[in-house]
């Protein structure tokens, strides 16, 4: 990073097992930052700044350094949210050299529903108007969609003193779901998000329900962006299922001319296939779950491994989908000693037992 890191903040997290939590941090953020682990310490570096974390007894000593005050506050919230997530049911106490005092999160963008359309039978697109599109250009692809209860004026989240998000509660509780920004149109001030319409009966799908029922003029907010930056490489392999398809389509659409793309995408059947525009050269192979033999499992991961085996180490490997399959592919890449800078492997959902 060449920008001077002029804004700094320190924190102390008292945890049940600080060293184990440091390990969780390093494993998770390897897909979002450059992680350098050395003994009981780690340095996480990204475009937003640097986090230095050291485990000592039952404490994590944290130092954040960022190029802007806004980036510093965002980094604090990211670290705080993940620490409490990793702690689970274990007690955690987090304090900062300067307590958070923001009334509103610095990376929240209000938006309004413009229109909806069905891309395929199980993929629905909602187009929003958003006045501030600059943060979504050329950066991370994921956002949290915040939807207020019907019939109530939205109350957007602020920040707790420990850096965590202060979510509105009770009658003002928001629907919060993570999605990929599928596309944006700067001239029109439009942002598009694709929502998978899960066909399984009896499964709660509040995000898909929102997309199905969304009406023009409905107010929402987009929190972010964060995570899943666009890969930069001459050769890229993209592998994923429907949950990853919006990200795959956006990557294909934004790579420069001359990029060589291969894609393996798993969908329910032929009706769920989409045309992928790209200025690069792209080859797409579709896998249809309806054609799988009874009892087949991990087909996508197996096909990904076969494809990876025939590629050179300079190829960027992008894989996203079900948690167990993601772990399998990640282990395969580790065994091959594939350069971590040339891979993004992230789980978007987890299969639950029947």
VOPA-370861 format. One record per residue: x, y, z of N, C-alpha, C, O in turn. Coordinates in steps of 0.05 Angstrom, whole numbers, padded with zeros to 5 digits, always signed. Example, Ala and Ser with C-alpha at 12.3 -4.5 7.8 and 13.67 -1.06 7.14 Angstrom:
2
+00264-00114+00156+00246-00090+00156+00264-00066+00156+00285-00066+00169
+00257-00045+00142+00273-00021+00143+00258+00001+00157+00268+00023+00161
***
This chain:
354
+00017-00024+00000+00000+00000+00000+00018+00025+00000+00035+00027+00017
+00013+00043-00019+00030+00067-00021+00018+00091-00006+00033+00110+00001
-00008+00090+00000-00020+00113+00014-00011+00113+00043-00010+00092+00056
-00005+00137+00054+00004+00140+00082-00019+00132+00100-00042+00141+00097
-00013+00115+00120-00033+00106+00139-00033+00125+00163-00020+00119+00183
-00047+00147+00161-00045+00169+00180-00065+00166+00203-00062+00178+00224
-00086+00150+00200-00107+00147+00220-00104+00120+00234-00105+00099+00221
-00100+00121+00260-00094+00097+00275-00112+00094+00300-00123+00113+00310
-00116+00069+00308-00133+00062+00330-00124+00036+00342-00116+00017+00327
-00124+00034+00368-00116+00009+00381-00139-00003+00397-00157+00012+00406
-00139-00029+00400-00160-00042+00415-00150-00066+00430-00129-00077+00423
-00165-00075+00450-00158-00099+00465-00183-00116+00467-00204-00107+00476
-00181-00141+00458-00203-00161+00460-00195-00182+00481-00175-00195+00478
-00211-00185+00502-00207-00205+00522-00224-00229+00514-00249-00228+00514
-00211-00252+00507-00225-00275+00497-00218-00300+00513-00198-00301+00527
-00235-00320+00510-00231-00346+00524-00206-00359+00513-00190-00369+00529
-00202-00359+00487-00179-00371+00474-00169-00352+00452-00178-00354+00429
-00152-00334+00460-00143-00313+00441-00128-00325+00417-00131-00315+00395
-00111-00345+00422-00095-00356+00401-00112-00370+00380-00108-00368+00356
-00133-00385+00390-00151-00398+00371-00167-00378+00355-00172-00382+00331
-00175-00356+00368-00189-00335+00353-00171-00322+00332-00181-00315+00310
-00145-00318+00338-00127-00308+00318-00126-00327+00294-00125-00317+00271
-00126-00352+00299-00126-00372+00277-00151-00369+00260-00150-00371+00235
-00175-00365+00273-00200-00362+00258-00198-00336+00241-00207-00336+00218
-00187-00315+00252-00185-00290+00237-00168-00294+00212-00176-00286+00190
-00145-00307+00215-00127-00311+00192-00140-00329+00171-00137-00323+00147
-00154-00350+00180-00167-00368+00160-00189-00353+00145-00192-00357+00120
-00204-00337+00159-00226-00323+00145-00217-00301+00127-00226-00299+00104
-00198-00284+00136-00191-00260+00121-00171-00266+00099-00164-00247+00084
-00162-00291+00096-00144-00297+00074-00157-00292+00047-00143-00288+00027
-00184-00293+00046-00198-00288+00021-00203-00258+00016-00212-00250-00005
-00197-00241+00036-00204-00213+00034-00180-00194+00038-00182-00170+00032
-00158-00205+00046-00134-00188+00051-00109-00205+00048-00110-00230+00047
-00086-00192+00047-00061-00206+00049-00055-00212+00078-00052-00193+00094
-00053-00237+00085-00050-00245+00113-00022-00256+00117-00013-00275+00103
-00007-00244+00135+00020-00254+00142+00019-00262+00172+00018-00246+00190
+00021-00289+00176+00020-00300+00203+00048-00307+00212+00063-00319+00198
+00055-00298+00237+00081-00305+00248+00077-00310+00278+00074-00292+00294
+00078-00336+00286+00075-00343+00314+00048-00334+00325+00027-00342+00315
+00049-00317+00346+00025-00308+00359+00014-00282+00347-00004-00269+00358
+00026-00273+00324+00017-00248+00312+00010-00251+00283+00016-00271+00270
-00005-00231+00273-00013-00231+00245-00016-00203+00236-00024-00185+00251
-00010-00198+00210-00015-00172+00198-00033-00177+00174-00027-00192+00156
-00056-00162+00173-00075-00164+00151-00075-00138+00136-00080-00117+00148
-00069-00140+00110-00066-00115+00094-00085-00116+00071-00087-00136+00056
-00100-00095+00067-00119-00092+00044-00118-00063+00035-00103-00047+00046
-00134-00057+00015-00135-00030+00005-00146-00011+00026-00140+00013+00025
-00162-00021+00045-00173-00004+00066-00154+00002+00088-00160+00020+00105
-00131-00012+00090-00113-00007+00112-00100-00032+00122-00100-00053+00109
-00088-00030+00146-00074-00053+00158-00084-00058+00186-00088-00039+00202
-00087-00083+00193-00094-00092+00220-00072-00109+00230-00066-00130+00218
-00059-00102+00252-00039-00118+00265-00050-00129+00291-00060-00114+00308
-00050-00155+00293-00063-00169+00316-00043-00188+00329-00030-00204+00315
-00041-00186+00355-00022-00203+00370-00037-00216+00394-00050-00202+00409
-00034-00242+00396-00047-00257+00418-00028-00259+00442-00005-00267+00439
-00038-00250+00465-00022-00251+00489-00039-00259+00513-00058-00245+00520
-00033-00282+00524-00050-00293+00546-00079-00296+00535-00083-00311+00516
-00098-00283+00548-00125-00284+00539-00134-00259+00525-00158-00252+00524
-00114-00245+00513-00120-00220+00500-00111-00220+00471-00091-00232+00464
-00125-00205+00455-00117-00198+00428-00111-00168+00428-00128-00152+00432
-00086-00162+00423-00077-00134+00421-00080-00125+00391-00068-00138+00374
-00096-00105+00386-00103-00097+00358-00094-00069+00353-00097-00051+00369
-00082-00065+00329-00075-00038+00320-00085-00036+00291-00077-00051+00274
-00101-00015+00286-00111-00010+00259-00098+00015+00248-00094+00035+00263
-00090+00015+00223-00078+00038+00210-00091+00041+00182-00090+00022+00166
-00103+00064+00177-00118+00068+00152-00112+00095+00140-00103+00113+00154
-00117+00098+00114-00110+00123+00100-00131+00145+00105-00124+00169+00102
-00155+00138+00114-00176+00159+00120-00190+00152+00145-00190+00129+00154
-00203+00172+00157-00219+00167+00181-00243+00149+00175-00250+00132+00191
-00255+00152+00151-00277+00135+00144-00268+00105+00142-00282+00088+00152
-00245+00101+00129-00235+00073+00127-00229+00062+00154-00233+00038+00159
-00219+00079+00173-00213+00069+00200-00238+00060+00214-00238+00039+00227
-00259+00075+00212-00284+00068+00225-00296+00042+00213-00307+00025+00228
-00294+00040+00187-00304+00015+00174-00287-00009+00183-00298-00030+00188
-00261-00005+00184-00244-00027+00193-00250-00036+00221-00250-00060+00228
-00255-00016+00239-00262-00022+00267-00287-00040+00268-00288-00059+00283
-00307-00032+00253-00332-00047+00253-00328-00075+00242-00339-00094+00253
-00313-00078+00220-00308-00104+00209-00294-00122+00229-00302-00145+00233
-00273-00112+00242-00259-00128+00262-00277-00135+00285-00278-00158+00294
-00292-00116+00296-00310-00121+00319-00331-00142+00312-00335-00160+00328
-00344-00139+00289-00365-00158+00282-00354-00186+00280-00367-00205+00289
-00330-00189+00268-00319-00216+00264-00309-00228+00291-00312-00252+00295
-00298-00211+00308-00289-00222+00334-00312-00233+00350-00310-00255+00361
-00334-00219+00351-00357-00229+00366-00370-00253+00352-00380-00271+00366
-00368-00254+00326-00378-00278+00311-00361-00302+00318-00372-00323+00324
-00335-00299+00317-00317-00321+00323-00319-00330+00352-00315-00354+00358
-00325-00312+00370-00328-00318+00399-00352-00336+00404-00352-00353+00422
-00373-00334+00387-00397-00350+00391-00409-00346+00418-00416-00324+00425
-00413-00368+00433-00425-00366+00460-00405-00359+00481-00412-00354+00504
-00379-00359+00474-00358-00352+00494-00359-00322+00500-00365-00306+00482
-00353-00314+00525-00352-00285+00531-00330-00271+00516-00308-00282+00512
-00335-00246+00509-00314-00230+00495-00318-00201+00504-00341-00190+00504
-00297-00188+00511-00297-00160+00519-00279-00145+00500-00255-00151+00498
-00289-00125+00487-00274-00110+00467-00275-00080+00473-00296-00068+00475
-00251-00068+00477-00250-00039+00482-00230-00026+00463-00211-00040+00453
-00234-00001+00458-00217+00014+00439-00205+00039+00452-00216+00049+00471
-00183+00048+00442-00170+00072+00452-00188+00096+00450-00187+00115+00466
-00205+00096+00430-00226+00116+00426-00252+00103+00420-00255+00092+00398
-00272+00103+00438-00297+00089+00433-00311+00101+00408-00309+00124+00402
-00325+00083+00394-00340+00092+00370-00362+00111+00379-00375+00107+00399
-00367+00132+00362-00387+00151+00369-00404+00159+00345-00417+00180+00345
-00403+00143+00324-00418+00150+00300-00448+00144+00303-00456+00123+00313
-00464+00163+00295-00493+00159+00297-00503+00141+00274-00524+00128+00277
-00488+00141+00252-00496+00125+00229-00471+00112+00217-00450+00125+00216
-00474+00088+00207-00451+00075+00195-00441+00091+00171-00456+00102+00156
-00414+00093+00168-00403+00110+00147-00406+00099+00119-00403+00114+00099
-00412+00073+00116-00414+00061+00089-00442+00051+00083-00445+00030+00070
-00462+00066+00091-00489+00059+00085-00500+00078+00064-00496+00102+00064
-00514+00066+00044-00524+00081+00021-00554+00076+00017-00562+00053+00013
-00570+00096+00019-00598+00093+00016-00605+00089-00014-00591+00100-00032
-00625+00072-00019-00632+00065-00047-00663+00062-00048-00676+00058-00028
-00673+00062-00073-00701+00059-00077-00706+00039-00100-00692+00039-00120
-00725+00021-00097-00732+00002-00117-00743+00016-00142-00761+00032-00140
-00732+00010-00165-00742+00021-00190-00759+00001-00205-00781+00008-00213
-00749-00024-00209-00764-00044-00224-00753-00072-00218-00732-00074-00206
-00768-00092-00226-00761-00120-00222-00765-00135-00248-00783-00129-00264
-00749-00156-00252-00753-00173-00275-00742-00201-00270-00723-00204-00254
-00753-00221-00283-00744-00249-00280-00722-00254-00301-00728-00252-00325
-00698-00261-00292-00676-00267-00310-00679-00296-00320-00676-00301-00344
-00686-00314-00302-00692-00342-00308-00715-00350-00289-00723-00333-00273
-00726-00374-00292-00748-00381-00274-00741-00379-00244-00759-00374-00228
-00716-00382-00237-00708-00381-00208-00689-00359-00202-00677-00359-00180
-00686-00339-00219-00668-00317-00213-00683-00291-00220-00691-00286-00243
-00687-00274-00200-00702-00249-00203-00684-00225-00198-00669-00225-00178
-00685-00206-00215-00668-00182-00213-00684-00158-00203-00706-00153-00212
-00673-00145-00183-00685-00120-00173-00665-00097-00180-00642-00099-00173
-00675-00076-00192-00659-00053-00200-00666-00030-00181-00689-00023-00178
-00645-00019-00168-00649+00003-00149-00637+00029-00160-00618+00028-00175
-00648+00051-00151-00635+00077-00155-00619+00084-00130-00629+00082-00108
-00594+00091-00135-00576+00099-00113-00561+00123-00121-00548+00123-00142
-00562+00144-00105-00549+00170-00112-00519+00168-00112-00505+00182-00126
-00508+00150-00095-00479+00149-00091-00468+00122-00102-00470+00102-00088
-00458+00122-00126-00449+00097-00139-00418+00094-00138-00408+00072-00144
-00404+00115-00132-00375+00114-00133-00363+00090-00117-00344+00078-00126
-00373+00084-00093-00361+00062-00077-00364+00034-00091-00349+00016-00083
-00382+00031-00110-00387+00005-00122-00371+00001-00148-00372-00020-00159
-00356+00021-00156-00342+00020-00182-00314+00008-00178-00297+00020-00163
-00309-00015-00190-00282-00026-00190-00273-00036-00163-00249-00042-00160
-00291-00039-00144-00283-00048-00117-00294-00075-00110-00299-00092-00127
-00299-00079-00084-00311-00104-00075-00339-00107-00086-00352-00087-00092
-00349-00132-00087-00374-00137-00101-00398-00141-00083-00421-00139-00092
-00393-00147-00057-00415-00155-00040-00425-00131-00023-00410-00114-00014
-00451-00132-00017-00464-00112+00001-00484-00126+00019-00493-00148+00012
-00490-00114+00041-00512-00122+00057-00537-00106+00049-00536-00081+00049
-00558-00120+00041-00583-00106+00034-00599-00103+00060-00603-00123+00074
-00607-00079+00066-00623-00073+00090-00651-00065+00082-00655-00046+00068
-00671-00081+00091-00699-00076+00084-00715-00070+00109-00716-00087+00127
-00727-00046+00112-00743-00040+00135-00770-00054+00134-00779-00062+00113
-00783-00057+00157-00810-00070+00158-00829-00054+00141-00828-00029+00139
-00848-00068+00129-00868-00055+00112-00885-00036+00129-00893-00042+00151
-00889-00012+00118-00906+00007+00131-00892+00024+00152-00905+00040+00166
-00866+00021+00156-00851+00036+00176-00829+00052+00162-00816+00042+00144
-00824+00076+00172-00802+00092+00163-00776+00078+00171-00774+00069+00194
-00756+00076+00154-00732+00061+00160-00715+00075+00182-00712+00099+00182
-00706+00059+00200-00686+00067+00220-00660+00052+00214-00659+00028+00217
-00640+00067+00204-00615+00054+00195-00596+00050+00219-00597+00065+00238
-00578+00030+00217-00561+00023+00239-00539+00044+00244-00530+00058+00226
-00530+00045+00270-00508+00062+00278-00485+00044+00288-00482+00022+00279
-00469+00055+00306-00446+00040+00316-00446+00040+00346-00450+00060+00359
-00441+00016+00358-00438+00013+00387-00410+00024+00396-00392+00026+00379
-00407+00029+00422-00380+00038+00431-00358+00018+00426-00335+00025+00422
-00365-00009+00425-00344-00029+00419-00339-00033+00390-00323-00050+00382
-00353-00017+00373-00348-00018+00344-00367-00035+00329-00369-00033+00304
-00383-00051+00342-00403-00068+00328-00426-00051+00318-00430-00028+00327
-00441-00062+00299-00464-00048+00288-00486-00048+00309-00492-00068+00321
-00498-00025+00312-00521-00022+00330-00547-00024+00313-00556-00004+00302
-00557-00049+00311-00580-00054+00294-00605-00045+00308-00608-00049+00332
-00624-00033+00293-00650-00027+00305-00665-00052+00313-00662-00073+00299
-00680-00051+00334-00694-00075+00344-00724-00070+00346-00734-00049+00339
-00738-00091+00354-00767-00090+00358-00781-00085+00332-00776-00098+00312
-00800-00066+00332-00816-00060+00308-00799-00049+00285-00809-00049+00262
-00775-00040+00291-00758-00028+00270-00737-00047+00260-00719-00039+00245
-00737-00072+00268-00717-00092+00260-00716-00094+00230-00737-00097+00217
-00692-00094+00219-00687-00095+00191-00683-00124+00181-00673-00141+00195
-00691-00129+00156-00683-00153+00142-00655-00148+00132-00651-00128+00118
-00635-00165+00138-00608-00161+00130-00598-00186+00115-00597-00208+00127
-00589-00183+00090-00579-00205+00075-00556-00196+00057-00555-00173+00048
-00536-00214+00053-00513-00207+00037-00518-00215+00008-00526-00238+00002
-00513-00197-00011-00516-00203-00039-00493-00190-00056-00477-00174-00046
-00491-00199-00080-00471-00189-00099-00483-00166-00116-00505-00169-00126
-00469-00144-00119-00477-00124-00138-00473-00136-00166-00450-00139-00174
-00495-00142-00180-00492-00154-00206-00483-00135-00227-00466-00142-00244
-00493-00110-00226-00485-00090-00246-00493-00063-00236-00510-00060-00218
-00481-00042-00248-00489-00015-00242-00487+00002-00266-00471-00004-00284
-00504+00023-00267-00504+00042-00290-00500+00069-00278-00519+00081-00267
-00476+00080-00281-00470+00106-00268-00487+00128-00279-00497+00145-00264
-00491+00129-00306-00506+00151-00318-00535+00151-00308-00547+00173-00305
-00547+00128-00303-00575+00126-00295-00577+00124-00264-00599+00126-00253
-00555+00121-00250-00556+00119-00221-00569+00093-00212-00584+00093-00193
-00564+00071-00227-00578+00045-00221-00559+00024-00212-00536+00022-00221
-00568+00008-00193-00554-00015-00183-00572-00040-00185-00595-00038-00178
-00561-00062-00196-00577-00086-00200-00567-00108-00182-00543-00112-00179
-00586-00122-00169-00579-00145-00152-00597-00169-00161-00621-00165-00164
-00585-00192-00165-00600-00216-00172-00605-00233-00148-00587-00237-00131
-00630-00243-00145-00638-00258-00122-00647-00286-00131-00664-00289-00148
-00634-00306-00120-00642-00334-00125-00669-00340-00112-00671-00336-00088
-00688-00349-00128-00714-00356-00117-00714-00386-00110-00718-00403-00128
-00709-00393-00085-00706-00420-00077-00732-00436-00081-00752-00427-00070
-00732-00458-00096-00756-00472-00101-00765-00491-00079-00787-00502-00080
-00747-00496-00059-00754-00516-00038-00777-00506-00021-00775-00485-00009
-00799-00522-00019-00822-00513-00002-00815-00515+00027-00800-00533+00036
-00826-00497+00043-00822-00498+00072-00797-00485+00082-00793-00484+00106
-00780-00476+00064-00755-00463+00072-00759-00433+00073-00769-00421+00054
-00750-00421+00095-00753-00392+00098-00733-00378+00079-00709-00383+00081
-00743-00360+00063-00726-00346+00044-00734-00316+00043-00745-00306+00024
-00728-00302+00065-00737-00274+00067-00725-00256+00045-00739-00238+00036
-00700-00261+00037-00688-00245+00015-00702-00249-00011-00709-00230-00026
-00707-00275-00018-00721-00281-00042-00750-00271-00041-00761-00262-00062
-00762-00272-00018-00789-00261-00015-00790-00231-00020-00808-00221-00033
-00770-00217-00010-00768-00188-00016-00767-00183-00046-00782-00166-00056
-00750-00198-00060-00747-00194-00089-00773-00200-00104-00780-00186-00123
-00787-00220-00095-00812-00228-00108-00834-00206-00104-00850-00202-00122
-00834-00193-00080-00856-00175-00074-00848-00145-00076-00864-00128-00071
-00822-00139-00083-00813-00112-00083-00829-00094-00102-00837-00103-00123
-00834-00070-00093-00850-00051-00108-00834-00025-00114-00819-00017-00097
-00838-00013-00137-00825+00012-00143-00830+00033-00121-00852+00036-00112
-00809+00047-00114-00811+00067-00093-00804+00056-00065-00800+00072-00047
-00802+00030-00062-00796+00019-00036-00767+00026-00028-00748+00024-00044
-00764+00036-00003-00738+00045+00007-00722+00023+00020-00733+00007+00035
-00696+00021+00014-00678+00002+00025-00651+00016+00030-00649+00040+00024
-00631+00002+00040-00604+00013+00041-00585-00009+00034-00590-00033+00038
-00562-00001+00024-00540-00019+00017-00517-00013+00035-00507+00010+00036
-00507-00033+00050-00485-00029+00069-00460-00042+00057-00459-00066+00052
-00440-00026+00051-00415-00036+00039-00405-00017+00018-00409+00007+00020
-00391-00028-00003-00387-00056-00008-00364-00067+00008-00349-00053+00020
-00362-00094+00008-00340-00107+00022-00338-00136+00014-00358-00150+00012
-00314-00146+00009-00309-00174+00002-00313-00180-00027-00330-00168-00041
-00298-00200-00036-00301-00210-00064-00293-00190-00085-00308-00183-00103
-00268-00180-00083-00258-00162-00104-00255-00175-00131-00253-00200-00132
-00255-00159-00152-00252-00170-00179-00224-00181-00183-00205-00166-00179
-00221-00205-00192-00194-00216-00197-00181-00203-00221-00194-00197-00241
-00155-00200-00219-00140-00189-00241-00119-00209-00250-00100-00215-00235
-00122-00221-00273-00104-00241-00284-00108-00245-00313-00130-00238-00324
-00088-00255-00327-00091-00260-00355-00109-00284-00361-00124-00285-00381
-00109-00304-00342-00125-00328-00345-00140-00333-00319-00128-00332-00297
-00166-00337-00320-00183-00341-00296-00201-00364-00300-00214-00367-00321
-00203-00382-00279-00223-00403-00278-00244-00395-00258-00238-00390-00235
-00269-00394-00267-00292-00387-00250-00309-00411-00246-00319-00423-00265
-00314-00419-00220-00330-00442-00215-00350-00435-00192-00342-00423-00172
-00375-00442-00196-00395-00437-00175-00422-00448-00183-00427-00457-00205
-00441-00446-00163-00469-00454-00168-00485-00428-00171-00474-00407-00176
-00512-00431-00169-00530-00407-00173-00523-00385-00154-00526-00361-00162
-00515-00391-00129-00510-00370-00110-00486-00353-00119-00484-00330-00112
-00468-00365-00134-00444-00351-00144-00448-00340-00172-00431-00324-00181
-00469-00346-00185-00473-00338-00213-00473-00308-00217-00461-00298-00236
-00486-00292-00199-00485-00263-00203-00456-00252-00202-00449-00235-00217
-00440-00263-00184-00412-00254-00182-00396-00263-00207-00380-00248-00218
-00400-00288-00216-00387-00298-00240-00394-00280-00264-00376-00273-00279
-00419-00274-00266-00428-00258-00289-00416-00230-00288-00409-00218-00309
-00414-00218-00264-00403-00192-00262-00373-00192-00269-00363-00174-00283
-00358-00212-00258-00330-00214-00265-00326-00216-00295-00309-00203-00306
-00342-00234-00307-00339-00237-00336-00344-00211-00351-00331-00205-00371
-00364-00196-00341-00371-00171-00355-00350-00149-00351-00349-00130-00367
-00334-00150-00330-00316-00128-00324-00286-00134-00330-00270-00115-00328
-00279-00158-00337-00251-00163-00343-00244-00149-00369-00261-00145-00386
-00219-00141-00372-00210-00127-00396-00208-00146-00420-00205-00170-00416
-00208-00135-00443-00204-00150-00468-00177-00164-00466-00158-00153-00457
-00177-00189-00476-00152-00204-00476-00151-00224-00453-00133-00241-00453
-00169-00222-00434-00170-00241-00412-00182-00267-00421-00202-00268-00435
-00169-00289-00413-00179-00316-00420-00195-00327-00396-00184-00332-00375
-00221-00331-00401-00239-00341-00380-00249-00369-00386-00258-00375-00408
-00248-00386-00365-00263-00412-00366-00282-00412-00343-00276-00403-00321
-00306-00422-00347-00326-00422-00326-00340-00449-00325-00347-00461-00346
-00344-00459-00301-00360-00483-00296-00382-00475-00276-00376-00468-00253
-00407-00477-00285-00429-00467-00268-00450-00489-00265-00460-00500-00284
-00457-00494-00240-00478-00514-00234-00505-00500-00229-00507-00482-00212
-00525-00509-00243-00552-00498-00240-00572-00522-00240-00564-00545-00245
-00597-00516-00235-00617-00537-00234-00620-00551-00260-00619-00576-00262
-00625-00536-00282-00629-00547-00308-00623-00526-00329-00614-00504-00323
-00628-00533-00354-00621-00515-00376-00636-00488-00375-00625-00468-00385
-00659-00487-00363-00674-00462-00362-00661-00441-00345-00667-00417-00346
-00642-00450-00327-00628-00432-00309-00602-00421-00321-00588-00405-00308
-00595-00430-00345-00571-00419-00357-00574-00390-00365-00596-00382-00372
-00553-00375-00364-00553-00346-00371-00531-00341-00391-00510-00353-00391
-00536-00321-00409-00515-00312-00427-00496-00295-00411-00504-00277-00397
-00470-00301-00413-00449-00286-00399-00434-00268-00419-00419-00278-00436
-00438-00242-00417-00424-00224-00435-00396-00219-00424-00392-00218-00400
-00376-00217-00442-00349-00211-00434-00334-00200-00457-00337-00209-00480
-00316-00181-00451-00298-00171-00472-00273-00189-00474-00258-00187-00493
-00270-00207-00455-00249-00228-00457-00260-00251-00472-00283-00252-00481
-00243-00271-00476-00252-00296-00489-00262-00314-00467-00248-00319-00447
-00286-00325-00470-00299-00340-00448-00310-00367-00459-00323-00368-00479
-00304-00388-00443-00315-00415-00449-00331-00423-00424-00320-00424-00402
-00356-00430-00428-00374-00437-00405-00384-00466-00408-00393-00474-00429
-00381-00481-00386-00393-00508-00385-00414-00508-00362-00408-00502-00339
-00438-00516-00369-00460-00516-00350-00465-00545-00340-00465-00564-00355
-00468-00547-00314-00475-00573-00301-00504-00571-00291-00511-00552-00278
-00520-00591-00298-00548-00591-00291-00553-00612-00269-00550-00636-00273
-00561-00603-00245-00565-00622-00223-00587-00642-00229-00587-00664-00219
-00607-00634-00245-00629-00652-00252-00619-00677-00267-00632-00697-00268
-00595-00674-00280-00585-00697-00295-00566-00715-00279-00557-00735-00289
-00561-00707-00253-00543-00723-00237-00556-00749-00229-00580-00750-00226
-00540-00770-00226-00551-00796-00216-00559-00792-00187-00549-00775-00172
-00578-00809-00178-00587-00808-00150-00564-00812-00131-00548-00830-00135
-00562-00795-00111-00541-00798-00091-00515-00784-00098-00497-00784-00082
-00514-00771-00121-00489-00757-00129-00484-00733-00110-00503-00719-00102
-00459-00729-00103-00452-00707-00086-00426-00695-00094-00409-00709-00107
-00421-00670-00087-00396-00656-00092-00388-00657-00121-00364-00657-00127
-00407-00657-00139-00401-00659-00168-00386-00633-00176-00366-00635-00191
-00395-00610-00167-00382-00585-00175-00353-00584-00166-00336-00576-00181
-00348-00592-00141-00321-00592-00130-00303-00611-00146-00280-00605-00152
-00314-00634-00152-00298-00654-00168-00291-00644-00195-00269-00647-00205
-00310-00631-00208-00305-00619-00235-00285-00597-00233-00269-00593-00251
-00287-00581-00212-00268-00559-00208-00239-00570-00205-00221-00559-00217
-00236-00591-00190-00209-00603-00186-00198-00614-00212-00174-00611-00217
-00215-00626-00228-00206-00637-00254-00196-00614-00272-00175-00616-00285
-00211-00592-00271-00203-00569-00288-00177-00556-00278-00160-00549-00293
-00175-00554-00251-00151-00541-00239-00126-00557-00245-00105-00546-00250
-00129-00584-00245-00106-00601-00250-00093-00596-00277-00069-00602-00280
-00108-00586-00296-00097-00581-00323-00088-00552-00327-00081-00545-00350
-00088-00536-00306-00081-00507-00309-00054-00502-00297-00044-00516-00280
-00041-00480-00306-00015-00472-00295-00020-00455-00270-00042-00446-00265
+00001-00450-00255-00001-00436-00230-00007-00407-00233-00014-00394-00213
-00004-00396-00257-00011-00368-00261-00041-00362-00264-00049-00339-00264
-00056-00384-00268-00085-00381-00271-00098-00373-00244-00092-00385-00224
-00115-00353-00245-00130-00345-00221-00153-00365-00217-00170-00368-00235
-00155-00378-00194-00177-00397-00188-00198-00383-00171-00192-00374-00149
-00222-00381-00181-00244-00369-00167-00266-00390-00163-00277-00401-00182
-00271-00397-00138-00291-00418-00132-00309-00408-00109-00299-00399-00089
-00335-00410-00112-00354-00403-00091-00378-00421-00092-00388-00428-00114
-00389-00428-00069-00413-00445-00068-00417-00456-00040-00415-00442-00021
-00423-00482-00039-00430-00495-00014-00405-00499+00004-00384-00505-00007
-00408-00497+00030-00385-00496+00048-00367-00521+00047-00343-00518+00045
-00379-00545+00047-00363-00569+00047-00347-00571+00021-00324-00579+00021
-00359-00564-00002-00346-00566-00027-00323-00545-00029-00302-00550-00040
-00328-00521-00018-00308-00500-00017-00284-00510-00002-00261-00506-00010
-00288-00522+00021-00266-00532+00038-00250-00553+00023-00225-00554+00025
-00264-00570+00008-00251-00591-00008-00233-00579-00029-00210-00588-00033
-00243-00559-00043-00227-00546-00064-00204-00530-00052-00182-00531-00063
-00208-00517-00030-00187-00502-00017-00164-00521-00009-00141-00514-00012
-00171-00544+00003-00151-00564+00010-00135-00574-00014-00111-00579-00013
-00150-00578-00036-00137-00587-00061-00117-00567-00071-00095-00574-00079
-00124-00541-00070-00106-00520-00078-00082-00518-00060-00060-00512-00068
-00087-00522-00034-00065-00521-00015-00045-00543-00020-00021-00539-00019
-00055-00567-00026-00037-00590-00032-00021-00584-00057+00002-00592-00059
-00033-00570-00076-00018-00563-00101+00000-00539-00097+00015-00531-00115
-00002-00526-00073+00014-00502-00067+00008-00480-00087+00026-00466-00095
-00018-00477-00093-00026-00455-00111-00022-00429-00096-00030-00427-00073
-00012-00409-00110-00006-00383-00098-00033-00371-00087-00052-00368-00102
-00033-00364-00061-00057-00352-00049-00065-00326-00062-00089-00319-00062
-00046-00312-00074-00054-00287-00088-00069-00293-00114-00080-00274-00125
-00068-00317-00123-00082-00325-00148-00106-00342-00143-00113-00360-00159
-00120-00337-00120-00144-00353-00115-00163-00338-00097-00155-00323-00079
-00188-00344-00101-00210-00335-00084-00228-00359-00081-00241-00368-00100
-00230-00369-00056-00247-00393-00051-00264-00387-00026-00253-00385-00004
-00290-00384-00030-00307-00374-00008-00334-00389-00009-00345-00395-00030
-00344-00395+00015-00370-00409+00016-00392-00388+00019-00390-00369+00035
-00413-00392+00003-00436-00374+00003-00460-00386+00017-00479-00372+00024
-00460-00413+00022-00482-00425+00036-00472-00452+00048-00452-00462+00040
-00488-00463+00066-00481-00488+00079-00504-00507+00078-00527-00500+00085
-00499-00531+00068-00519-00552+00066-00526-00562+00094-00508-00570+00109
-00552-00563+00100-00561-00573+00126-00570-00602+00123-00580-00610+00102
-00567-00618+00144-00576-00646+00143-00606-00648+00137-00622-00631+00147
-00614-00668+00122-00643-00671+00116-00658-00680+00141-00682-00684+00140
***
